[in-house]
């Protein structure tokens, strides 16, 4: 397998894949229908991620188009130094080599992850869940056709159709060199990979996202943002889980009544702190543990806070390090919040639902990392690189 593909070769494969996905749209939908028919409905979030429709296929194609358009991330100079002895020292971006992604549901990841890895010069090992096997195999077949069309080895995209035991064996003792593993799914999957993997792991962690409504908030704006962040897509890791409302906002009672009414209209289960639960006849939080939960459901927790400092403290204590936002018209307060909150993405007057590689202009994401090493937040092809030092000498010794 040629490890040194040109940018033109990479883009040609991505363009071929985009055309093949469009031409085989119905075949993908038919394969997904088989997966849907055999899936148990108990897990609403996973079911939502499993479904492929025309809109999702449009997104797959647009992702491939974006990746083909973007600058090649490999071989970019990061640092240069001319040594006093005449050596020229340069640090450049380089591909990892082989990247493995383990993911649940979400057949669109098979397109996005494949494209991101390929454009950044990496071989990808795709380990999808059994619930999406037909959809994933249909898409991988298209990857192989796209590679063959351009006289490039099919080995660049490999699907591992392994059960849990075989996956565990592979993680402990890989049958080929693996340079990086990205688990993308629930906390059980992440724990399983971290426990068994023998190479570096980047965690695509849970959401548990917060929004704080400040005293200087536009309250109509706040309601629209909260409703969107909570209800637009409950299965997404960027969905809203907790709302902190400053007790000093003007017309608190009217705002709460409107917000609760809108949430109830959307059939959202509302949990509240003791004060709000008593004031508005809501279900109170059963224990502190619920503050750490990512709901992935029509469920939200609302609490009263006395200041922005308290809000920041709560978010940094309980949040998942994914996304957090403030609603305020006060830019100074917003800036202080954005700098103080320890999350991969921080928002001022916008929905957390934008935490997404495609929305951030990356052409999709391999994962949304809640680690701080090697990368944080949506991980596009620009981030799926390591670095390499090049030292050019003429006989220098030390």
Secondary structure, DSSP 8 states (H G I E B T S, - for coil): --S---HHHHHHHHHHHHHHHHHTHHHHHHHHHHHHHTS-TT-HHHHHHH---HHHHHHHHHHHHHHHHS---TT-EEEEEE-TTS-EEEEEEEE-SEEEEEE-S-THHHHHHHHHHHHTT-EEEEE--GGGHHHHHHHHHHHHHHHHHTT--GGGEEE----HHHHHHHHHS-SS---EEEEES-HHHHHHHHHH-SS-EEEE----EEEEE-TT--HHHHHHHHHHHHHS-TTSTTSEEEEEEETTSTTHHHHHHHHHHHHHHTT-EEEE-HHHHHHHT-EE-SSGGGGG----SSEEEEEEESSHHHHHHHHHHH--SSEEEEE-S-HHHHHHHHHHS--SEEEESS-GGG-STTTTTSSS-SEEE-SSSS--EEE-GGGSEEEEEEEE-SS---
